[in-house]
Amino acid sequence: MADVSNFGVKPISCHAFNHDRSQLALSLNDNDVQIYKKSGKKWDLIHTLSEHTLKVTGIDWAPKTNRIVTCGADRNAYVWQLTDGVWVQELVILRINRAATCVKWSPEEDKFAVGSSSRMISICYFESDNNWWVSKHIKKPIRSTIVTLDWHPNNILLAAGCCDYKAYVFSAYIKEINAKPGATVWGKKMNFGNIMQEVVMPCTGWVHGVSFSPSGNRLAMVSHGSIVSVVTGGAELVGLRTEHLPFNDCIWITENSFVAAGHDCNPMLFTVDGGCTKVDFSCKLDQPPKAGGGGRAVSAMNMFKMMDKKGAVETGGKEIDTKHKNAITQLYAYGPNKFSSAGKDGNVIVWDAKSLESSIAGLRIA
């Protein structure tokens, strides 16, 4: 149901898998990108990418072309190609004057988007004449830092979550490389930078995560106000205020169900009705283990584990009963009904949501 891998006590700020999930790229909250290879149940470090001079803030691994794109607080982004067993970086002209915050390959892998603190999104594509990646900017009406990005399955539309308490759906159509797109529920006018929809969250709070459903007709959003929301193109926003701690990311499992995770250290399943008129909380996917013996020796061990992993002892000496022992920072699509989560505890966990259906009472992933 859940495969836990630990990479030390440092927080994992971002991670990505290759096409067959045999390799994993991650950053331990520093300026390096470490690439691990699966060896049995262990992960062996095989490469370290050290071109960034400040903290790496985003990683994405293209499954078809096997290219890695990274961005960082040093205002740079790099595309990495594996050549003769060595990862070689390619120049990306971002043209931003503040930190890059997130990065995402498009579905066709012919371009990628970089969010930044410069209140703009850089849409980057390869220019073969100069052998580098150039960018076009989406600026209006963004008024704050872009925190998260996600591409529509049609390779044209792009969703962005920002610190201005809003989410946006933009057209990222580039006529030099893209065929003319058809109409979607989000609109017909697809000129580059055209805003298809502006979504105002029901309460003030940074939008930490956005995710298009498999069809691209729905957009899920999570905010620092502990609210999960879903919107369909042209329709009104449907939100659910939860009692949980703030969420950091979200990802769709099926067309009618998505997972949100954050400071509660526990992925949570939410469902949407067919007409997208209501969002319901389904369950926490990480169920606590059954109570068992162990005595004071186990309690002492758990106490020191908390001091090492989280830097604090839980109130009353009670251990966190989830697999993640600190906030979940990112969710990543792993496969059908599967996703991975990375956290501040140094763990990367692969979850099989479908197998949880038979083990959690009342859970139905439809």
N, C-alpha and C positions, 0 to 999 in steps of 0.2 A: 504493500500500500504506500510505503514511503521509504525511499532510499537516502540515508543521511551520509553526507561526506563532510569531513571537517578539515579546514585549511589553516588552523591556528586560532589565536585569540583576537586577531585584528579584524575590524569590520570589513565586510565585502561591499564595496560601493556599487559594483556593477559586474555582470557576468554574461556569457553567451556560449552556446555549444556549436560545434560544427555539424555538418549535415547528418552524419550517422551517430552522433552523440558519443563518439569515442574520444573526443578531445574537448577541453573546456578552457576558455579564456576568462580571466577574472583580474580584478584589481583590488588589492588589500588596502584601500584608502590612501594610496600613495601615487607616485608618478610612474610606476611600472605596471606593465601588463604581463601576467604570468600565464603560460599555456601549459596545461597538464594533459597527460594521456592516460586513459584507463588501462590498468594492468590488473586483471582479476577484480578484486574489491578495492584496490588501492589506486590512487592517482599519482603519477610520477611527473615531476616538473621536467619539461623538455625544452622550453624556450622562454626567454624573458625579453620583452620589447621595452626598450628604455629611452625612446626618443623624446617623450614628454618631459618637461622640466617642472611642471606643477601637477597637482592631483588629477588623475584620470577620472572623468565624470561620466563617460559613456563608452560602451563597447557593443558592437553588433557584428555577427559572423554570417556572411552570405552563404547559404547552403549550396547554390548552384555553381557559383564561380570560386568558392572557397577563399573569398577575400574578407579580411577583417578591417573594419573601420573603427577608429578610436577618436575621442575628443577629450579635451582637458581644460583645466582652469588657466592654462598658459595661452589660451585663445587660439589654439591650433587643433587641427584634425589631420589624421594620417590614414591612408589606405594602405594596407599591408598585403603583399603578394608573396606566396611561398615559391621561391626560386632555388632549385638545387639544394633543397633542405634548409634554406635560410629565409627568414622573413625580411623582405625588403620594403621600405616605405616609399609611397608616392606622394608628391607634393599636392596639397589641397589649398586653394586660394579662398579662404573664408571671408576675408575683409570685415572682420569684427574687431571692436576695440575693448571688449570685456570677455569674461570667461565663457567658454562653450559649456553647456550644461547637459546636453543629451544628444544622441545620434541614433538614426534608424535607416536601414536600407529599405528601398522600395521593393515591392513584391517581385518585380522583374529584374531587380538588381542593376538597373542602368543608371540609377541616381540614388542619392541619399540626402536626408534632411538633418540639419544641425540646429538645435535650439541654443540660445545664448542669453546672457544678461544684457546684451545690447538692444533688447526689445525688438529683435528681428530673427527670422528663420532663414538660414542659408540652404538653398536647394542646389546641391552640387552634382555635376555631371562631367564626364571625361571629355577632354578636348585633345584629340589625337595629334593635331598639328603641333601643339606645344608640349605634349606628353605630361599634362597635369590636369587636375580636377578644378574646374572653375565653378563659380557660384552665382546664383541670382537670389535676390533678397525679397522676402515678404515682410513688410513693415506695418502697414496700417491694417486694423486699428489697434495693434498691440501696444499696451502701455506699461508693461512690466516684463520681468524675466520669464522666459519659457522654461517650464519645468519638465514637461513630458511631451512625447510625440507618438503618433501611430498612423500608419498608412492604410488607406482603404484598399480592398482587394483589387480594384480596377487600376491601380498603379498611378492614379492621377490625384485623388483627393487625399488631403493630409489633415489630421486632427492635432490640435495643440492645446495643452493645459498650461495656464499661466498664473502668475502671482497677482494678477489684477482681479482675481475671483471669477474669471471667465474661462470658457473653453471655446475654441473656434474650429470651424471646418473650412479649409482653404482649398483652392485649386492650385496644384503644383504642376500644371501642364506645361511642358517645354516642347515647343513645336520642332526644335532641331532633332529631338530624339524620340518623341512620342507620336503615335498615330492619333488622329482626331478622336476624342472620346465621345461616347454616347451619353444620353441623359440618364440621371439617377434620381433617387428620391430626394437627394440633396439639392438638385437643380440642374439646369441645362447649360448655363453660361460658364464655360470652363477656361476663360482667359487666365493666364498666369497671375496668381496673387488675388484672384477674385474671392471674396468671402462668401461662402455658401450658406453658412449659418453661424450666428453668434449666440452662445449659450451662457446665460447668467446663472450662477449657482444660487440655490435658495437661501444661503446664508454666507456671510463673509468667511473666506478660508481659501488658501492656496489650492489650486487644482493639481494634485500630486500625480494622478494617473488617468489616462484616457485609453480606450480600446474599442475598435470597431468589431462588431459581431462578424461571424464567418461570411454572411451575405453582404455585409457592409451597410445594411439598412438601419442598424442601430449603433448608437455610441454610448458606451458606459463611461462614467466619470466618478472619481472619488476625490474628496477634498479633506483639508485639515480640520474642517468642522464636523468630522465623523458622519458625513452624509454620502450616500451612494445614489447616483442618478443615472437615468437612461433617457435618451431622446432619439426620436426617429425624424428623418429629414422633413422639415416643414411642420412638425407636430410640437406640442407643448412638452416641456420637461416634466418627467415623472421622478420624484425623489423620495428617499426614505431616510429620515433622521434616526440614527442608531444610538445605542447606549455604549458603544465600544470606543476605544481610543482611536485617534486619527489613523486613517488609511494612507499608505504610501503608493500603492499600485493596484491595478485590476487587470483581469484577463478573462476573455470568454472561453467557456468550455464547450457549450453548444449554442445554438441560436437563441435559446430561452434561459440560459443559466450562465452566470459568470462568478469568478472568485475575486474577492478583495482581501488585501492583507496589509498589515502595518504594525503599529506599536503594541497591539495585543499579542504579537508573536504567534498568531494562529490564523491560517487561511480560512476565510469564511465564504460559504456558498450562498448566492442570492439567485432568485428566479424571477422571471418576467413573464407576464401572461401574453397570450397570442396577440392581443391588440395593443400591447405596450402601454397599458393604462395603469399598471400597478407593479411595484417592485416589492418582493417579499424576502425576508431573511429565512434561509432554509436551515442551516446548521453550521457549526464549527467543524472543519474537516479533521483537525487534530484532536482526537478524543483522548482524555487523560487515561493512563493505564489503571488497571484495577489495583485497589489497595492491597498491599502485601507486607510481609514482615521485613525486618532488616535492622530494627533497633537503633541504638544511638550511633553505632559505627557508620551506618548508612547516612544518617542525618548529618553527622559531622562531615562526611565526604561530600555530601550535597552542598553544605554550607561553604566549604572551601572551593567547590566547583563554581558556585555563584560569585564568590569573591574574585575568582580568576577570570570568568567569562564576562561578567557584567559589572564588576567593580563595586558590588554592593551585596549585602545580605538581605534576603527577603524578610519582610516583617514577620516576626514570630518564628523565624528560621524555616519557613515553609518554602519548599522548592517550587520553581515554575514547572508546571506539569505538562508543558508542551515540548515538542522536539526542538524548536527554536527557543533559545534562552534569552534572546534580545530581539529588538525590533526587526521586522522583515523589511528590507530596503527595495527589493525588486522581484517581480514575477516574470518568467520567461516561458514562451511556448515550447514544449518539449516534444509533443506528439499528440495523436488522437486521444482526447480525454486526459492528457498528461500535461503537467507544467512543473517548472522548477522554481524554487524560491531561494533567495540569498539574504543573509541577515548580518546584523552587527555582531553576532556571536561567532563569525567565521564559518558558519555552516552553509552548505548548498544542499537542498533537499529536493528530490524528485518525487512528485505526488502522482498517484494514479487515482483520479477522481472516480472513475467508473468502478474500480474494485471497492471503493469505500461505500458504494451504494448498498452492498450486501452486508456491510458491517455496522452501518449507522442506521438506527431505526428512523423510519420516516423520510429518508433521503431518496429522492427520485430525480435523477438527472435526465431531463427530457429535451 
